[in-house]
Amino acid sequence: MTQHSMILKTLNAGKRLTTARAEKMGITNLSARIAELRAQGHSIYTNHRKNVGSFYQSGRPTRSVVALAYLQGGSSLFGAN
């Protein structure tokens, strides 16, 4: 199983993924793997909590996030290639 598939399996199960948990899974440089998955179109959010630290979750983008992406990148972001 690839690092990408391990990350997606964890996130799609509704679990949060921290750097510590990723390291236990054998995933190094979690932020780089997340960036690669985002570039592939996966909706992964970074959350920051004072007492927990940072963690990643998957989810659906809100309307405001989609609207901002449209404003920044135009309609080409949402069309077929």
C-alpha positions as CSV (number, residue, x, y, z in Angstrom):
1,M,0.0,0.0,0.0
2,T,1.4,3.4,-0.9
3,Q,1.7,6.3,1.4
4,H,-1.0,8.2,-0.5
5,S,-3.4,5.3,-0.2
6,M,-2.7,4.9,3.5
7,I,-3.5,8.6,4.0
8,L,-6.6,8.5,2.0
9,K,-7.8,5.3,3.7
10,T,-7.4,7.0,7.1
11,L,-9.0,10.2,6.1
12,N,-11.9,8.6,4.2
13,A,-12.7,6.6,7.4
14,G,-13.4,9.9,9.1
15,K,-10.3,9.9,11.2
16,R,-8.0,12.8,11.8
17,L,-4.3,12.4,10.8
18,T,-1.5,13.9,12.8
19,T,2.2,13.9,12.0
20,A,2.7,11.5,14.9
21,R,0.1,9.1,13.7
22,A,1.5,9.2,10.2
23,E,5.0,8.5,11.4
24,K,3.7,5.4,13.2
25,M,2.2,4.3,9.8
26,G,5.6,4.8,8.2
27,I,4.7,8.0,6.4
28,T,7.5,10.5,6.3
29,N,7.0,14.2,5.4
30,L,3.2,14.2,5.8
31,S,2.8,17.8,4.6
32,A,4.4,16.9,1.2
33,R,2.2,13.9,0.8
34,I,-0.9,16.0,1.6
35,A,0.2,18.7,-0.9
36,E,0.5,16.0,-3.6
37,L,-2.9,14.6,-2.8
38,R,-4.4,18.1,-2.9
39,A,-2.8,18.6,-6.3
40,Q,-4.6,15.5,-7.4
41,G,-7.9,17.1,-6.4
42,H,-8.5,15.6,-3.0
43,S,-10.2,17.9,-0.5
44,I,-8.0,17.8,2.6
45,Y,-8.2,20.4,5.3
46,T,-5.6,21.4,7.9
47,N,-7.0,22.2,11.3
48,H,-5.1,23.8,14.1
49,R,-6.1,23.4,17.8
50,K,-4.2,24.9,20.7
51,N,-4.4,21.8,22.9
52,V,-4.2,19.1,20.1
53,G,-1.9,20.7,17.5
54,S,-2.4,20.4,13.8
55,F,-4.2,17.6,12.1
56,Y,-5.6,16.8,8.7
57,Q,-9.2,15.8,7.7
58,S,-11.0,15.2,4.5
59,G,-14.2,16.8,3.6
60,R,-16.3,18.6,1.0
61,P,-15.4,22.2,0.2
62,T,-18.0,24.8,1.3
63,R,-19.6,27.0,-1.2
64,S,-17.4,29.9,-0.1
65,V,-14.3,27.8,-0.8
66,V,-15.5,26.9,-4.2
67,A,-16.4,30.6,-4.9
68,L,-13.0,31.7,-3.8
69,A,-11.3,29.1,-6.1
70,Y,-13.5,30.3,-9.0
71,L,-12.5,33.9,-8.3
72,Q,-8.8,33.0,-8.1
73,G,-8.5,30.5,-11.0
74,G,-11.5,31.1,-13.2
75,S,-13.8,28.5,-14.8
76,S,-10.9,26.5,-16.2
77,L,-10.5,24.9,-12.7
78,F,-14.0,23.3,-13.0
79,G,-14.1,22.3,-16.6
80,A,-13.1,19.1,-18.3
81,N,-9.5,19.0,-19.5
